[in-house]
Amino acid sequence: MRLVALVLCMMTTAGVFAAMFHAVLTYRRTENSRYFHRSAALELIWAAVPCLMFVACAAPAAKLILALPNNQPELTQPLQ
């Protein structure tokens, strides 16, 4: 499971950097940069992708936490 999480993090990082470098190299000195100014579709995608990633990561964690038995005192008692 740890290896899967590591690979997903690496793929996400590589994808973000690839998109960033593509945008910087393609649109830094051209007239195409005007298409990114106040683009509602781009802003929605920019906001939706991290939200979907959060849900994809939080759902398995919540499932695991809910599957824990309630009779484990070491998880509920304060440290002494």
Contact map, one row per residue, 1 for C-alpha under 8 A:
11111000000000000000000000000000000000000000000000000000000000000000000000000000
11111100000000000000000000000000000000000000000000000000000000000000000000000000
11111110000000000000000000000000000000000000000000000000000000000000000000000000
11111111000000000000000000000000000000000000000000000000000000000000000000000000
11111111100000000000000000000000000000000000000000000000000000000000000000000000
01111111110000000000000000000000000000000000000000000000000000000000000000000000
00111111111000000000000000000000000000000000000000000000000000000000000000000000
00011111111100000000000000000000000000000000000000000000000000000000000000000000
00001111111110000000000000000000000000000000000000000000000000000000000000000000
00000111111111000000000000000000000000000000000000000000000000000000000000000000
00000011111111100000000000000000000000000000000000000000000000000000000000000000
00000001111111110000000000000000000000000000000000000000000000000000000000000000
00000000111111111000000000000000000000000000000000000000000000000000000000000000
00000000011111111100000000000000000000000000000000000000000000000000000000000000
00000000001111111110000000000000000000000000000000000000000000000000000000000000
00000000000111111111000000000000000000000000000000000000000000000000000000000000
00000000000011111111100000000000000000000000000000000000000000000000000000000000
00000000000001111111110000000000000000000000000000000000000000000000000000000000
00000000000000111111111000000000000000000000000000000000000000000000000000000000
00000000000000011111111100000000000000000000000000000000000000000000000000000000
00000000000000001111111110000000000000000000000000000000000000000000000000000000
00000000000000000111111111000000000000000000000000000000000000000000000000000000
00000000000000000011111111110000000000000000000000000000000000000000000000000000
00000000000000000001111111110000000000000000000000000000000000000000000000000000
00000000000000000000111111110000000000000000000000000000000000000000000000000000
00000000000000000000011111111100000000000000000000000000000000000000000000000000
00000000000000000000001111111111100000000000000000000000000000000000000000000000
00000000000000000000001111111100100000000000000000000000000000000000000000000000
00000000000000000000000001111110100000000000000000000000000000000000000000000000
00000000000000000000000001111111100000000000000000000000000000000000000000000000
00000000000000000000000000101111110000000000000000000000000000000000000000000000
00000000000000000000000000100111111100000000000000000000000000000000000000000000
00000000000000000000000000111111111110000000000000000000000000000000000000000000
00000000000000000000000000000011111110000000000000000000000000000000000000000000
00000000000000000000000000000001111111100000000000000000000000000000000000000000
00000000000000000000000000000001111111100100000000000000000000000000000000000000
00000000000000000000000000000000111111100000000000000000000000000000000000000000
00000000000000000000000000000000001111110010000000000000000000000000000000000000
00000000000000000000000000000000001111111110000000000000000000000000000000000000
00000000000000000000000000000000000001111111000000000000000000000000000000000000
00000000000000000000000000000000000000111111100000000000000000000000000000000000
00000000000000000000000000000000000100111111110000000000000000000000000000000000
00000000000000000000000000000000000001111111111000000000000000000000000000000000
00000000000000000000000000000000000000011111111100000000000000000000000000000000
00000000000000000000000000000000000000001111111110000000000000000000000000000000
00000000000000000000000000000000000000000111111111000000000000000000000000000000
00000000000000000000000000000000000000000011111111100000000000000000000000000000
00000000000000000000000000000000000000000001111111110000000000000000000000000000
00000000000000000000000000000000000000000000111111111000000000000000000000000000
00000000000000000000000000000000000000000000011111111100000000000000000000000000
00000000000000000000000000000000000000000000001111111110000000000000000000000000
00000000000000000000000000000000000000000000000111111111000000000000000000000000
00000000000000000000000000000000000000000000000011111111100000000000000000000000
00000000000000000000000000000000000000000000000001111111110000000000000000000000
00000000000000000000000000000000000000000000000000111111111000000000000000000000
00000000000000000000000000000000000000000000000000011111111100000000000000000000
00000000000000000000000000000000000000000000000000001111111110000000000000000000
00000000000000000000000000000000000000000000000000000111111111000000000000000000
00000000000000000000000000000000000000000000000000000011111111100000000000000000
00000000000000000000000000000000000000000000000000000001111111110000000000000000
00000000000000000000000000000000000000000000000000000000111111111000000000000000
00000000000000000000000000000000000000000000000000000000011111111100000000000000
00000000000000000000000000000000000000000000000000000000001111111110000000000000
00000000000000000000000000000000000000000000000000000000000111111111000000000000
00000000000000000000000000000000000000000000000000000000000011111111000000000000
00000000000000000000000000000000000000000000000000000000000001111111000000000000
00000000000000000000000000000000000000000000000000000000000000111111100000000000
00000000000000000000000000000000000000000000000000000000000000011111110000000000
00000000000000000000000000000000000000000000000000000000000000000011111100000000
00000000000000000000000000000000000000000000000000000000000000000001111100000000
00000000000000000000000000000000000000000000000000000000000000000000111110000000
00000000000000000000000000000000000000000000000000000000000000000000111111110000
00000000000000000000000000000000000000000000000000000000000000000000001111111000
00000000000000000000000000000000000000000000000000000000000000000000000111111000
00000000000000000000000000000000000000000000000000000000000000000000000111111000
00000000000000000000000000000000000000000000000000000000000000000000000111111100
00000000000000000000000000000000000000000000000000000000000000000000000011111110
00000000000000000000000000000000000000000000000000000000000000000000000000011111
00000000000000000000000000000000000000000000000000000000000000000000000000001111
00000000000000000000000000000000000000000000000000000000000000000000000000000111
